[in-house]
Amino acid sequence: MKTTLLALVMIGLSGITARADVQNLILPGSKVVLDEGPGWVRSWNLNEPSGIDLSTVTDSANAFLGMSFSGQDFAYLMTQKAQKLSALPDGSYEWLHSDSKVDYRRIYRVEGETLVIDVRMKFKEKAPEWAFVNLASRGLKNENERTRQEMLHFTDGKIARETLDEKISPYEVKTPLKWFGAGSHYFVLAVFPEGISGEKLEVKPADTWTAQSSLHVPVKNQELNARFKVAFAPKRLDVLRGIDKSLDTTLNLGFFTMIAYPILWLLKFIYKFTGNYGWAIIILTLIVKLLTFPLVVKSMKGMRKMAEFQPKMKALQDKYKDDKARLNMEMMQLMKGSGYNPMAGCLPMLLQMPIFFALYSVLDSAEELYRAPFIFWLQDLSAKDPFWITPVLMSLVMFLQQRLTPPSPGMDPAQQKMMTFMPLIFGAFMLTTPAGLCVYMLVNAIFSVAQQQYLNKKLGVPGHAANMASSF
């Protein structure tokens, strides 16, 4: 599957020709090639299993972020190349351009896992009012990956994200920014302004599936002195937190993030022993099933009591069908006398759902699964199953589970019919989901069948209610 990551383009720029002698900087886990033109970088390669480079994943020869300026007199700077790009004795690099209008200098250096760019500009006669730090994200042809791309910014202690699944509406951010950037499913690029006060961040659509962020920086006293830290990293918690703790918010684990964190930690811990994330997912699924087993038992006991209670309740409904007040009173007395609690079957099942959703989010979003092989035809757990084997097997196991489970007494026919189609609906949904998630769903279905058959024999709980209780 062609994976779309970040599309970083500077709107209006094209045809930048790169020479082979452009200098590069080595960062922990990545290499940055500097651009002799107006873009800040020409490429940025992460040392992932197969290498992830900005220019290759964007499918664009001029993929970069950079700076532009207000006013027609300074539009030429958007295409101007350096007169000198050279290494300095301290290991940093210097980009220089000087003409009758401006002395323009950029110093590049490595600081931890970030690229630090110092911009120094002195305008000689007149100056632009604004400098714009531009960053754009563009989705490619793969529709599934397009919906994963976002424009991001962090302000007031929280992240804000705008997905590119549709043309976004223009908006402005005037609160102080910690960083702004663009993200894809597994990677993020963030720009941290340091020591400057940007007037505002403007986010607007540039084209279909394309949006651009522009940080407005005022030019004062005909000078611009600004520093930016730039980070391009996988959405891996230890890496993100090593750069800046606030970046861990770019990993979107959904509403149950606090539950998802320990699940992700456990997955990585198991991987240390298996050396294979596919087997780690299988073991994690088994551990979750064992941990939630007491809840399943409690839920199924409640459902057994509900099955015993239903005939008595039906008799009362027939007897007092014309007297609602009397019916409610008699039902309350019946429940009180029999010790029946209508929530006994549902509540334990509801308590399992946050774990299920958190686990789903982890396996859908964990960068650790990116290009991680499992066995045979599954050589990338972040990509869909190329032959649809796991989703089809999952549907078959779910059909088997239904055949082994007779319908619950008194179940509404429409509901019963809907339950019959659930395996097919789940299977169709899983066709385009990451293979790691399909492995979990398949293994979970197999464990659920075994668990259900064991509890049915032990507790005598027939019906789709027992099926649902053991499926999470």
Number of C-alpha atoms within 10 A of each C-alpha: 11 10 19 25 28 31 28 27 26 25 17 8 14 13 8 18 13 14 9 6 10 13 16 19 18 15 18 12 12 19 16 21 17 22 24 24 21 23 24 19 20 24 20 23 20 20 13 13 9 8 10 17 19 25 20 18 17 22 14 14 17 23 27 25 20 19 18 22 21 14 12 8 12 14 13 11 16 17 15 14 18 17 13 13 22 14 16 12 7 7 11 16 21 19 23 18 17 15 10 8 14 19 15 18 19 19 19 23 20 19 13 12 21 22 21 21 21 18 17 16 20 19 19 13 9 12 23 18 14 19 20 19 21 24 28 26 28 25 25 21 10 12 11 15 19 23 16 17 30 27 27 21 24 22 15 10 8 10 17 14 16 17 19 22 18 13 15 19 10 13 11 13 14 11 13 14 21 18 21 24 27 30 27 26 26 24 20 24 23 23 23 20 21 16 10 13 14 20 16 17 23 17 23 19 20 18 12 13 20 26 29 23 27 22 25 21 21 19 18 12 10 16 17 20 14 17 18 20 20 23 21 25 22 24 26 19 21 11 16 22 14 13 19 13 12 15 24 18 17 27 23 15 23 15 12 15 19 11 18 23 16 14 20 20 13 15 24 18 13 17 18 11 10 13 12 16 22 25 18 21 22 18 18 23 20 16 13 17 20 14 12 18 15 12 21 27 21 18 24 30 19 22 23 21 18 18 18 13 16 13 13 12 17 11 11 17 17 10 12 14 12 10 10 11 10 14 18 14 10 16 15 12 12 16 14 11 9 10 10 16 13 14 14 18 24 17 14 20 22 15 13 18 12 15 18 16 18 23 26 18 21 27 26 21 21 22 19 20 24 20 17 18 18 20 11 6 11 22 16 21 26 27 21 21 25 15 11 16 15 25 28 20 19 25 23 17 20 25 18 15 22 19 11 16 20 13 19 16 14 11 12 11 10 9 9 14 10 12 17 16 12 15 22 18 13 16 22 15 11 22 19 16 18 20 30 30 27 27 26 23 25 22 19 21 23 18 18 22 20 13 19 25 20 12 18 18 10 9 13 14 23 23 20 21 21 27 26 16 23 27 21 21
